[in-house]
Amino acid sequence: MKIAPDKKKHLAVGLLIGLVVAFVVVKVILYLGSTTVPATVVGLGAGVFVARLAGILKEKWDAKHPPHVVDGADITYTMYGGMAGSILGVLIAQI
């Protein structure tokens, strides 16, 4: 299956967002001390949430700026990248 260049960009940006957000969230939680929810869970959730939010906001922007086309798959690819990036960010933060 060939992935369109636009979808690759969404995947890459989602990965970067997820990685940075998850890394920072985990580091902050570990620095502040104990929490009722493990830092890794919060980091994963935050990374995916922010990546998905970025995908949604980008599609809203596309809707208001022709000739850009709104495509729900772009949100999905951004979120999938965020999932992968969040996993990497959490793992790197624990080194």
N, C-alpha and C positions, 0 to 999 in steps of 0.2 A: 504494500500500500504506500503510495507516494503522498507525502504531506505537502500542502501548498506553502509557498514561502511566507505568506501572511500568518498562517497558523504556527509556523516555526518561530516567528517573531513573538507571537503571543505566548508560546510555550517558554521561550527563553526569558522573556520579561517576567513572566509568572515565577519561573525558577529563581531568578535574581531577587524578586520581591520576597518570596517565601523564605529564601536562605537568610537574607538580611534581617527580616522581622523575627523569625524564629530564633536566630542566633542572639539578637539583642534582648529579646524577651527572656530567654533562658538565662543569659548572663546576669540580667538585672534581678531576676527572681533568686538565683543562687547567691548573688551578692547581698540581697536584703535578708536572706535567711529562710526559715521554714514557711511553708504554706500548706493549706489543706489539700491542694491539688498539686501533683508532681509538676515540676517546672517543664518537663518534656511534653506533657500533655497540653499545657497552656501554650508553650512555644509552637507546637504543631498546629493547634487550633488558630492561634493568632496569625501564623504565616499563611495558612490556607484562606482564612477570612479576608485578610488584607489583599491577597492576590485576586480573590474572587471579586472583591469590591473594586479593585483597579480595572478588572475586565468589564464589569458592569458600567463603570463611569466612562470608560473608553468607548463603549458602544453607545452610550447616551450622547457623547461628544460626536461620534460618527453620524448619529441621527440628525444632528443640527448643522452638520457641515458637509453638504453635498460636494463632490461626487462620492464621498465615503459611503459605504454600504453597511448597514447593520446586519450582523450575522451572529446568531446565538452560539454557534460553534466556537467563535472567538473567545467568549466568556469561559466556555468549557476548557479550551486549550490553556487559557491563562490560569485557570484553577488547577488543572493537572500539573502544570509547571510549578505552581505554588505548593502543591503536595510534595513533589520531588524535592524542591528547594527547602521546604520546611524540614524534611527528614534529614537532609544534609546539614542544615543549620543547627539542628538539635544535636546531631552527632559531633559536629565540629566544636560546638560550645562546651561539650563535656570533656574535651581533650585537656 
